[in-house]
């Protein structure tokens, strides 16, 4: 049974580390894992998507519409943008932060209101939290990715120690403790 996780966000938010961490953990647990490259304008604050697929045998890194077990989103609008990829019984783990896309910045559009409620009305199970505040509490606004991974870990049948070990193995030594704290805050 293959499981599918989409990590979506805006360039520069750390989705690469999040997907690397998740892939590393799953490989160590004995799964066949495929992690796609990041798609999108990652260097310019554009939309970014990474696919992580795992199971007994995974043949393709790509997730099609209606196949994602989880969408992990750094930002509400990005979660809504990829909603059609979620399985009917899938779950969205989303940071409630709002990052204005270019049409909003230029005044051509307004940031959509009530996105979490709209996703829930569309039938999605949404786990929304202010990951930015928790990341700042852990020591850096850049740790939103680890807060999200902490939250996602609650839905995986894997001991917390395994996640913490993966953080130690994937994160530069000087940032390990802060990232572990961010992970713990997200998990709590």
Secondary structure, DSSP 8 states (H G I E B T S, - for coil): --EEEEEEEETTSSHHHHHHHHHHHHHHTT-EEEE---EE-GGGT-EEEEEEEEES----S---TT-EEEEEESSHHHHHHTGGGEEEEEEEEEE------HHHHTTSS---S-HHHHHHHTT-EEEEE-HHHHHHHHT-GGGHHHHHHHHHHTTSSS-HHHHHHHHHHHS-GGGHHHHHHHHHHHH-
